[in-house]
Amino acid sequence: MGNRALSEQLRTAGAESLAEFENLLASFERLPNAEKKPFTTLLEIAKFPRSELACSNILAFFLNPNEEHNLGGLVLKSLLEAADPTQKVSWVRERRSLLKMFSRFY
């Protein structure tokens, strides 16, 4: 089979695939929209759905390495590393400054 025949075969197959894909998209558009009920958050269950203070208290609890959650600096370290993956956080080096920062809130 020559290059020209192969090219034509690929072009035809591509056009057929494109037409099938467009038909599939059109059939998806005809489907009825599903009503999505948003999930209930813990704050909504506690009847504080928009309480900035409640959110701040939860964040302060988990970000404070000295709280009762026994996670130490894991949450804070993970958050900082997620914010900038190129920087590795040394908990030992940063502990003093972080504790000083958190002491303002307690």
KENU-662983 format. One record per residue: residue number from 0; residue in one letter; chain; x negated, y, z of N, C-alpha, C in turn. Coordinates in pm, whole numbers. Each point is the difference from the previous one (the first is absolute). Layout:
BEGIN
    k  r  c      nX      nY      nZ     caX     caY     caZ      cX      cY      cZ
  NUM  a  A       X       Y       Z       X       Y       Z       X       Y       Z
...
! end
This chain:
BEGIN
    k  r  c      nX      nY      nZ     caX     caY     caZ      cX      cY      cZ
    0  m  A     -86    -117       0      86     117       0     -90     123       0
    1  g  A      27      92     -91     -82     119     -12      32     102     107
    2  n  A     -89      99      12      20     106      99     130      77     -23
    3  r  A      31      21    -125     122      77     -34     126     -75      46
    4  a  A       3    -130     -25     115     -82      40      11      -5     152
    5  l  A    -113     -12      67      -1      -4     147      48     133      56
    6  s  A     -45     110     -56      43     133      43     151      15     -13
    7  e  A      53     -44    -112     144      11     -24      77     -87      99
    8  q  A     -51    -116      29      65     -90      95       1      62     140
    9  l  A    -111      59      41      -8      65     131      94     120       7
   10  r  A       6      79    -106      88     117      -5     146     -44      13
   11  t  A      38    -106     -71     137     -51       5      32     -52     140
   12  a  A     -93     -75      57      20     -53     136      12     114     100
   13  g  A     -82     103     -16       5     115      90     132      74     -12
   14  a  A      51      15    -121     127      68     -21     114     -81      62
   15  e  A      -6    -132     -15     103     -86      59      -5       8     152
   16  s  A    -120      -3      57     -15       9     145      51     134      51
   17  l  A     -31     106     -73      46     133      39     152       7      -4
   18  a  A      60     -56    -103     146       0     -10      62     -80     115
   19  e  A     -60    -115      35      50     -81     112     -12      79     131
   20  f  A    -110      68      16     -22      79     122     102     114      10
   21  e  A      25      69    -111      98     109      -1     140     -53      31
   22  n  A      35    -119     -52     128     -62      32      10     -33     148
   23  l  A    -109     -49      56      -2     -33     143      20     127      84
   24  l  A     -69     107     -36      18     127      72     144      50     -10
   25  a  A      58     -10    -117     138      44     -19      95     -83      86
   26  s  A     -25    -130      11      88     -84      82     -15      35     148
   27  f  A    -120      36      43     -19      43     139      77     128      28
   28  e  A       1      90     -96      71     127      19     150     -20      10
   29  r  A      52    -108     -57     144     -27       8      42     -64     132
   30  l  A     -97     -48      77      33     -61     130      54     106      94
   31  p  A      96     -36      86      52      99      96    -108      34     104
   32  n  A       2     124      44     -96      43     102      38     -62     133
   33  a  A     -97     -61      63      23     -57     132      -7     111     104
   34  e  A      96      -1      91      -4      99     107     -97     -49     106
   35  k  A     -99      82      26    -100     -36      99      30      73     130
   36  k  A      19     -78     105      17      59     131    -140      14      61
   37  p  A     -35     122      39    -133      16      59     -11     -81     129
   38  f  A    -119     -48      25     -21     -79     120       8      88     124
   39  t  A      38     -58     111      12      72     126    -135       0      70
   40  t  A     -43     117      43    -127      12      70      20     -17     150
   41  l  A    -109     -23      70       8     -12     146      51     130      63
   42  l  A     -39     113     -56      46     127      55     151      17     -20
   43  e  A      54     -50    -109     145       7     -20      72     -90      98
   44  i  A     -55    -117      27      60     -90      98       0      66     138
   45  a  A    -107      71      31     -11      67     130      77     133       4
   46  k  A      68      33    -108      79     124     -12     -86     125      -1
   47  f  A    -122     -12     -56     -90     113     -19     -47       4    -145
   48  p  A      91       2     -97     -42     -16    -139     -87     113     -54
   49  r  A      13     119      55     -77     113     -54     -79      73     108
   50  s  A     -34     -72     103     -68      62     113    -151       5     -23
   51  e  A     -48     120     -20    -144      17     -19     -77     -39     126
   52  l  A      59      29     115     -66     -34     125     -14    -152      16
   53  a  A     104     -73     -35      -7    -147       9    -109     -54     -92
   54  c  A      -5      52    -122    -105     -45     -95    -139      35      52
   55  s  A     -14     119      55    -130      42      54     -42     -89     116
   56  n  A      96     -35      86     -31     -86     115     -42    -140     -45
   57  i  A      66     -52    -101     -36    -133     -51    -140       3     -61
   58  l  A     -28     103     -81    -133      13     -58    -106      17     108
   59  a  A      28      84      98     -98      23     107     -28    -129      75
   60  f  A     105     -81      22     -17    -127      70     -96     -92     -76
   61  f  A      25     -18    -129     -82     -95     -76    -136      54     -39
   62  l  A     -14     131     -10    -130      56     -36     -92      18     120
   63  n  A      55      -4     120     -81      13     121     -60    -136      35
   64  p  A    -129     -13      -5     -63    -130      26      13     -48     145
   65  n  A      40      89      91      10     -38     141     140     -39      44
   66  e  A      96      -6     -93     137     -35      35      14    -150      25
   67  e  A     117     -40      46      26    -138      41      12     -99    -116
   68  h  A      -8      45    -124      18     -91    -113    -117     -97     -16
   69  n  A    -110      26      68    -119     -86      -4     -60     -14    -140
   70  l  A      23      98     -84     -60      -2    -133    -129      81      -5
   71  g  A     -30      69     108    -119      83       1       7     103    -111
   72  g  A    -109      18     -70      -5      98    -108      36     -55    -136
   73  l  A      55    -122      -4      28     -64    -128      96      81     -87
   74  v  A     109      51      55      98      74     -79     -61     129     -54
   75  l  A     -66      73      87     -61     126     -42    -111     -24    -102
   76  k  A     -84     -98      26    -108     -32     -94      56     -41    -135
   77  s  A     103     -83       1      61     -45    -127      60     116     -76
   78  l  A      66      91      71      60     117     -64    -108      88     -63
   79  l  A    -107      24      73    -107      84     -52     -69     -65    -119
   80  e  A     -21    -131       5     -63     -68    -111      92      -7    -122
   81  a  A     131      -9      24      96       0    -112       4     137     -66
   82  a  A     -16     105      79       1     136     -54    -123      25     -87
   83  d  A    -113     -57      37    -122      17     -78     -81    -129       5
   84  p  A      28     -93     -92     -67    -131       3    -152       7     -17
   85  t  A     -51     113     -49    -145       9     -18     -72      25     132
   86  q  A      73      41     101     -59      29     131      35    -110      98
   87  k  A     -97     -65      54      24    -100     104      -5      71     135
   88  v  A      97     -30      85       9      67     128     -66     -87     106
   89  s  A     -93      57      69     -64     -70     111      74      38     127
   90  w  A      74     -95      56      81      29     117     -89      43     117
   91  v  A    -114     -61      16     -88      34     111     -45     145     -11
   92  r  A     -39      42    -119     -50     136     -21     111     104      17
   93  e  A     119     -33     -46     110      97       1      82      -2     129
   94  r  A     -17     -97      84      86     -19     117       8     125      88
   95  r  A    -112      60      32      -1     114      91      80     118     -56
   96  s  A     -21      33    -126      72     114     -57     149     -30     -15
   97  l  A      35    -123     -33     142     -36     -13      70       2     135
   98  l  A     -66     -51     102      61       1     133      19     143      48
   99  k  A     -96      86     -29      12     141      38     119      63     -72
  100  m  A      18     -32    -128     111      54     -77     134     -50      57
  101  f  A       9    -129      33     126     -54      52      30      48     142
  102  s  A    -101      34      76      24      42     138      82     128       6
  103  r  A       4      77    -108      81     122      -3     148     -31       8
  104  f  A      39    -120     -45     142     -34      -6      50     -67     127
  105  y  A     -89     -35      90      42     -73     120     -39      73     125
! end
